[in-house]
Amino acid sequence: MMAAILSSNKRRPSDYPSLAFHLIRLGQLLSSLIVSIILIFFVHQLHVEHYYIPWTFLLLLTVSLLTLLFLLATTTLHFLSTLRPKQNAYANFLLTTLWLLALSLLTWNLTWTLGNRCLPSTWHNSAGIMVCRLYKALTAFTVTGTFSSILALLLDIRVERQSVARGKYGHMLDIKSPMNLRSSNPLGGYDRGGDVPAINVRALSSDAQRPYKVQRPIEARNFGYARPEEQTSYGGGGDLGFELGREHAW
């Protein structure tokens, strides 16, 4: 049944560059997955020991789980239909804001731990050293998740701008339009209002300013074959030559 849905679905090609899109999402996936596993371990241990669970951990765990759900939903939408950059940017903006907030709180709470080495003299035993290393790994992958979310947001904005730019209609210049004739620069060159070359009205002949039906005989006369006037004039050399030829023929 899934194969029938995929075959019957008319999917529009994605606007995202394939390599950058999947690499950034892979960074989001790995960072969110590792952060979630570490925090679930911490929350479970604190709950078993009846310790207070810091709300910084709860916020960061919520952000990582939301990112995993977001990646799952958007990946499904990307392969079954078309992922739109504008809607995707809204979700990435929310996730980026939450990642930045969680990273700020985490680094503020773990300032002393991050600035010192995980030694037995400080953490007393192997369990303490393991917790110290997990704190540093948690911070490192939180930074990676935040950076990946920022890159995903910037990619959404860039793709959306490119899509809007491709959808704009570029008007063609009509040199016979009265509006273009009035708005053009009489000295020639380029108009200040855009990149369309301005038309020199003084350089246009009076024949070029006439309607199209009137220009047709003018263009035929100027660019087609025309018999020299000497062949049709009464006093020209063409008639004299004709008369001399006729006399010799007689």
Contacts in CASP RR format, 6 or more apart in sequence:
PFRMAT RR
TARGET T0000
AUTHOR 0000-0000-0000
METHOD contacts of the structure
MODEL  1
MMAAILSSNKRRPSDYPSLAFHLIRLGQLLSSLIVSIILIFFVHQLHVEH
YYIPWTFLLLLTVSLLTLLFLLATTTLHFLSTLRPKQNAYANFLLTTLWL
LALSLLTWNLTWTLGNRCLPSTWHNSAGIMVCRLYKALTAFTVTGTFSSI
LALLLDIRVERQSVARGKYGHMLDIKSPMNLRSSNPLGGYDRGGDVPAIN
VRALSSDAQRPYKVQRPIEARNFGYARPEEQTSYGGGGDLGFELGREHAW
5 80 0 8 1.000
6 80 0 8 1.000
9 80 0 8 1.000
9 81 0 8 1.000
11 80 0 8 1.000
11 81 0 8 1.000
11 82 0 8 1.000
12 82 0 8 1.000
13 82 0 8 1.000
14 21 0 8 1.000
14 78 0 8 1.000
14 82 0 8 1.000
14 83 0 8 1.000
15 85 0 8 1.000
15 159 0 8 1.000
15 162 0 8 1.000
15 163 0 8 1.000
16 83 0 8 1.000
16 85 0 8 1.000
16 155 0 8 1.000
16 159 0 8 1.000
17 159 0 8 1.000
20 155 0 8 1.000
21 155 0 8 1.000
24 148 0 8 1.000
24 151 0 8 1.000
24 152 0 8 1.000
24 155 0 8 1.000
25 71 0 8 1.000
25 75 0 8 1.000
25 148 0 8 1.000
25 152 0 8 1.000
27 144 0 8 1.000
27 145 0 8 1.000
27 148 0 8 1.000
28 67 0 8 1.000
28 71 0 8 1.000
28 145 0 8 1.000
28 148 0 8 1.000
28 149 0 8 1.000
28 152 0 8 1.000
29 68 0 8 1.000
29 71 0 8 1.000
30 141 0 8 1.000
30 144 0 8 1.000
31 64 0 8 1.000
31 141 0 8 1.000
31 142 0 8 1.000
31 144 0 8 1.000
31 145 0 8 1.000
31 148 0 8 1.000
32 64 0 8 1.000
32 65 0 8 1.000
32 67 0 8 1.000
32 68 0 8 1.000
32 71 0 8 1.000
32 145 0 8 1.000
33 64 0 8 1.000
33 68 0 8 1.000
34 137 0 8 1.000
34 141 0 8 1.000
35 60 0 8 1.000
35 61 0 8 1.000
35 64 0 8 1.000
35 138 0 8 1.000
35 141 0 8 1.000
35 142 0 8 1.000
35 145 0 8 1.000
36 61 0 8 1.000
36 64 0 8 1.000
36 65 0 8 1.000
36 68 0 8 1.000
38 134 0 8 1.000
38 137 0 8 1.000
38 138 0 8 1.000
38 141 0 8 1.000
39 57 0 8 1.000
39 60 0 8 1.000
39 61 0 8 1.000
39 64 0 8 1.000
39 138 0 8 1.000
40 61 0 8 1.000
41 134 0 8 1.000
42 57 0 8 1.000
42 134 0 8 1.000
43 53 0 8 1.000
43 57 0 8 1.000
43 58 0 8 1.000
43 61 0 8 1.000
46 52 0 8 1.000
46 53 0 8 1.000
47 53 0 8 1.000
54 109 0 8 1.000
56 102 0 8 1.000
56 105 0 8 1.000
56 106 0 8 1.000
56 109 0 8 1.000
59 98 0 8 1.000
59 101 0 8 1.000
59 102 0 8 1.000
59 105 0 8 1.000
60 102 0 8 1.000
60 105 0 8 1.000
60 106 0 8 1.000
60 138 0 8 1.000
60 142 0 8 1.000
62 98 0 8 1.000
63 95 0 8 1.000
63 98 0 8 1.000
63 99 0 8 1.000
63 102 0 8 1.000
66 95 0 8 1.000
66 98 0 8 1.000
67 95 0 8 1.000
67 99 0 8 1.000
67 145 0 8 1.000
67 149 0 8 1.000
70 91 0 8 1.000
70 95 0 8 1.000
74 83 0 8 1.000
74 88 0 8 1.000
74 91 0 8 1.000
77 83 0 8 1.000
85 156 0 8 1.000
85 157 0 8 1.000
85 159 0 8 1.000
85 160 0 8 1.000
85 163 0 8 1.000
86 156 0 8 1.000
86 160 0 8 1.000
88 156 0 8 1.000
89 153 0 8 1.000
89 156 0 8 1.000
89 157 0 8 1.000
89 160 0 8 1.000
92 149 0 8 1.000
92 152 0 8 1.000
92 153 0 8 1.000
92 156 0 8 1.000
93 153 0 8 1.000
95 149 0 8 1.000
96 146 0 8 1.000
96 149 0 8 1.000
96 150 0 8 1.000
96 152 0 8 1.000
96 153 0 8 1.000
99 142 0 8 1.000
99 145 0 8 1.000
99 146 0 8 1.000
99 149 0 8 1.000
100 146 0 8 1.000
102 142 0 8 1.000
103 142 0 8 1.000
103 143 0 8 1.000
103 146 0 8 1.000
106 138 0 8 1.000
106 139 0 8 1.000
106 142 0 8 1.000
107 114 0 8 1.000
107 139 0 8 1.000
110 135 0 8 1.000
110 139 0 8 1.000
113 132 0 8 1.000
113 135 0 8 1.000
113 136 0 8 1.000
114 135 0 8 1.000
114 136 0 8 1.000
114 139 0 8 1.000
116 122 0 8 1.000
118 128 0 8 1.000
118 129 0 8 1.000
118 132 0 8 1.000
118 133 0 8 1.000
118 136 0 8 1.000
119 129 0 8 1.000
120 129 0 8 1.000
122 132 0 8 1.000
123 129 0 8 1.000
123 131 0 8 1.000
123 132 0 8 1.000
173 180 0 8 1.000
173 196 0 8 1.000
173 197 0 8 1.000
174 180 0 8 1.000
175 181 0 8 1.000
175 199 0 8 1.000
176 212 0 8 1.000
180 199 0 8 1.000
181 199 0 8 1.000
181 201 0 8 1.000
181 204 0 8 1.000
181 209 0 8 1.000
183 191 0 8 1.000
183 198 0 8 1.000
184 191 0 8 1.000
184 198 0 8 1.000
184 199 0 8 1.000
184 200 0 8 1.000
184 201 0 8 1.000
185 191 0 8 1.000
185 198 0 8 1.000
185 200 0 8 1.000
186 200 0 8 1.000
186 201 0 8 1.000
186 202 0 8 1.000
187 200 0 8 1.000
188 198 0 8 1.000
188 199 0 8 1.000
188 200 0 8 1.000
188 203 0 8 1.000
189 197 0 8 1.000
189 198 0 8 1.000
189 200 0 8 1.000
190 196 0 8 1.000
190 197 0 8 1.000
190 198 0 8 1.000
191 197 0 8 1.000
191 198 0 8 1.000
207 214 0 8 1.000
207 215 0 8 1.000
207 218 0 8 1.000
208 215 0 8 1.000
210 218 0 8 1.000
230 236 0 8 1.000
230 237 0 8 1.000
230 238 0 8 1.000
231 238 0 8 1.000
233 239 0 8 1.000
END
